[in-house]
Amino acid sequence: EKLIIESWTNPDVFAFNGKYTQLRYVNIWPRPLQQPHPPIWIPGGGSIETWGWCLEKNYLYAYLSYGGFKRGKLVMDGFWRKADELGVEPNPYHAGFLQLVAVGESESQVAEQFGPHGEYFYNKMLHVYPGFREAPGYRTLDTIRMGLLGQTTSFGDRPPSLRWKDLLDQGNIVAGTPEQVVEQLEHVIKSLRVGHLMVLNQFGSIPHDLATQNIRMMGERVLPKLRHLWDGEWEDRWWIKPSPARRQPPSLLVPSELAAAAR
């Protein structure tokens, strides 16, 4: 963390002697346009210690959840309780949440197109060797006491029997027509109090064409109806800002101009 921040903010060449990293010369190029540095987003997978660290450092907490919004509410409620405990304002833009989403013209079409891919993802792709996913010390005792699970824990121990309907009922995947998805995602955004919704439109074995269709429908018929939800209530201090002075791209010289320049 210290090395990244200093490399972004220190315009001079410097030496770095950290506990784990020692570098004689540090001078990154190209340098970030944002000053003093780009917004910092921290991915979270369920460790409660990450909440306080993000809140104290003013970093965005992004919960990357395959468990869906119903399971994610436990995590996000804990994050906002920690914010209240530390006296940090409950700005929804301080948090982000990842949700799997499938959009189609009808429920039956969505089930037919995305169902096999969703089942494949949860029944096949989240089986991780227990010794790797739950190595001793990987999760703290406080996290375990709170009942938070790792991203693959609740799926890897199950027999591969989850069906599409199960994934929708449990909130693992938000799916339906554009109108249904708008309604569901509005509930997700408000109930979890998140200002940054990260949408996963390609999961499991979804082919390129279907992923493109899903992304297009999401961008054209869903997201425009959600962007207003926190407008006027809170300032988003964790999103990129355009450069105040945009540079003009260099113009191409035609052959006659090149010849004139060479004289």
N, C-alpha and C positions, 0 to 999 in steps of 0.2 A: 504493500500500500504506500509506504513512505517513498520508495523508489519511483513508483509511477507518478505520484503527485509532484515530487521534486523535478522529475524529468519533464513534466508538463509546464511547470511554473518557473523553473530556473533557466534564464536565457543563456547562461554561461556553461562552459564545460566544467564538470565537477566530478570528484571521486566519490564513490559510495561504498561504505564499509558497514554493511548490515550483518545481522546474525547469521543469515543463510546465504546472502549474496554479497560478493565483493567485486566491484568494478573500478578499474583505474580511471577510465574515462567514460563519462555519460554525456552525450549530446545528440538527442534524437532529431531526426529530420525525415519527413516534414514535421513541423510543429503544429499543434492544434490552433485553429482560428479562434475558438472560444476562450474568453478571458474571465477569470484566471485559469480555468480549465473546463473541459466538457462536464456535463452532468454525470454523476456516478450512480449507476444502478447495481445493486448487489442481489444476485440470485439466491433465493432461500429455498430449502427443501424440507424444513420442519424443525430446525434447531432454534430453540427459543432465545439463545444467547445472541443470535443475529439481530433480533428485534432491537434490543437496547443499543447495540453497536451502530446500527443504521440510524436510529433516532438521535443518538448523541453526536454522530458525525454529520448529520443532515444528508445522509445518502438515501436514495430511494430503495425501499424493500420490495423486491419482485418475487412473489411466491410462484415458483414453477411447479404446478401441480398436475399430475396425471389422475389424481383422485377426484377431480371435479369440484364444483362449487359447494356442494353440500358438506363434503369433508373439509374443504378449504375454509369454511366459515369458522371452524374451531381455531384454525391458525390465525386468521385475520382478526377475529375477536380478541385473541391474545395479544396481537400486535397493537391494537388500539387501546387495550387496557394498559399496556406498557407505556404507550405514549402519554396517557393520562397520568400515570404514576410519575413520569419524568417531567410533567408540565409542558409537553409539546402539543401544539395545536393540532386538532384532528383533521388536517388538510388531506383530503382523499388523494391528491396528487402525490403524496408521500409514499403511496403504495401502488403496486401493480399485481396483476393476477393473470395466470395463463389458463385458458379454457379451450378444450377441443370443441369445434363447431362444424356442423354439416348442414348445408342449406340446399333446398330443392323446391320444385314447384308443388309438391304434395308430400304428405307423410309417407305414402306408399312408395313414391319414387325415391325418397331419401333412404328408406329402409332397404330398398332393393339395391341402390347404388353404393351406399356407404356401410350397410350392415355387415357384410362379410369382412370388410377391411377393419372396422372397429373391433369385431370379435377376434380377428387375427392379432391385432395389436395387444389387446388385454389378455388374451388366452395364451399367446405364444411369445410375444416380444418382451414381456416384463418378468420373465423367469430369470433371476440372477442368483448365482451361487451364494447361499447364506453367509458363508465365511467372508465373502467379499463385501456384500451389501450391509452386513451388521458386524463388522470387525470390532473387537473390544475397544472401547473408547471413542468409537465413531460418533455415537450419540451420547450426550451427557445424561447424568442421572435425573436432572431436573426435566429434561426433555422427555425422558421415558416416563417419569412420574405423571407428567401432564397427559400422557397417552398419545403423543404424536408419533406417527409412523414414518418411516422412510418412503421414498417415492415408489419403490417396488415391493415393499414388505407385504402389503395387504393383497397383492396380486400374485406374487411369486409362490406363495404357499398354497394357493388354491388349485384344485383340479381345473383343467381347461373347459369350463362349462358355462361361462358367462355368455348370455345372449344379448342381442341388440337392445331388446326391451329392458333388460337388467341395467345396461349401461346408461340408458336414458333415465330410468327411475332413480338410479343412484346419483345422477348428476355428473357422471363421468364425461358424458358427451351431451352438448346442447344441440338439438337437431329439430328440423321441421321446415315449414314454409318461411319465407322472409318475415311475415307478420308474427308467426309463432316465435321465431328466433329473436326478433326485436323485443318481444314481451319478456322472454326468458332472460335475455342478457341485461335488460333494464333491471330486472330483479337481482341478478348477480351483482351488478355494479353498485346498486343501492344497498343491498344487504351486507355485502363485504366491504363497502365503503372504499372502492378503488377508483382512482382517476385514470389509471393506465391499464386498459384491458388488452392483453396479449392473446391473439387468436391463433390457434393452431388448426389450419384448414387442411393440412396434409398429415395423415397419421397412418400407421400400419402399412398396408400394401396398396394404398390409393395410387393409381397411375397418374402420370403427368396431366393428361387431358382432364380427368375428373378433378384433380387438385386445382387446375386453372379455372375450371367452371365454378368450383366452390369459392375460390378467392374472388372471382369477378362478381358473383351474386352477393357475397359478403360486402364487398366494397361499394357496389352500386345500390343495393336494396336494403341493407341492414345498418351499416355504420353511419350513414348520413342521418339516421333517425335516433342515434345515440350520442352524437357529439355534443349536444346541447346540455346534457344532464347536469353538469356541474358549472355551467357558464354563469358568470357573475357572482358566484358564491366564494370561490377560492382562486388564488393565483397559482398557476403551475410553474414552480421554480425548478422542476426536474426534467424539463424538456429542452431540446436544442432550440437555439434562437438563430435567425438568419444573420449573416454577416452585415454589419452596418454599411459597409462600402464594398459593393460588388465590383470586382475587377472585370474589365472588358476583355474578352478573349482576343488573342492576337489575330489580326486579319491575314488572310492568305495573299501572297503577292502573285500577280499574274505574270506570265513570261516577259512581257514588255517592261514591267516594273523591275523585274530581276535584272534585265539587261541594262536598264538605266542606272540601277544601283551599282552595277559592276564597273561602270565607266569612271 
